[in-house]
């Protein structure tokens, strides 16, 4: 059996990144709540230099 979690930076960015969060109303609500809480990281975006 293969492991459940097979990390991929591209998949992670596409599924949980800023643009995907911003594209739905529920995702925008997530961003709003994280901003309100004062999170250092809003989304699981991969920095440009690591792509």
N, C-alpha and C positions, 0 to 999 in steps of 0.2 A: 504494500500500500504506500502511495506517495504521501508526503506531508501535506497538511491542509493549507498552510501558509507558504506560498512560493513568492518571495518578494520580487517586485519589479517596479522600478521607479516610474516608468511611463504609465503603467496601469494604475499605480497609486495616484499619480498626478491627474489622470483623466477621470478617475472615479471620485476622488475626494479633494481635488484641487480647487483653486479659487474660482475658475471659470465655470466649473460644473456646479459648485455651490451657488454661484450668482445667477445661474440660468433658471432656477426654479424658485417659487415663492417660499417654499419650506427651507430651501438652502439659504435664501437671503435672511430668513428668520434665525437660522443657525449662526450666520455671520454677525447679525445684530446682537444676539445673545453673547457671543464670544467677545465682541468689542465692548459690550457693557460690562462684562466680567473683568476685562482688562488683560486678556490673554496675549502673550508675546507672539504666539503663532496662531493665526486665524484658521489656516487650512494646511493640508499636507502637500503643499506645493514644493517641487524640487527646484532649488536654485539653478539659474541658467548655466553656470559653469560646470554643473554635474550632469547635465542632460546628455 
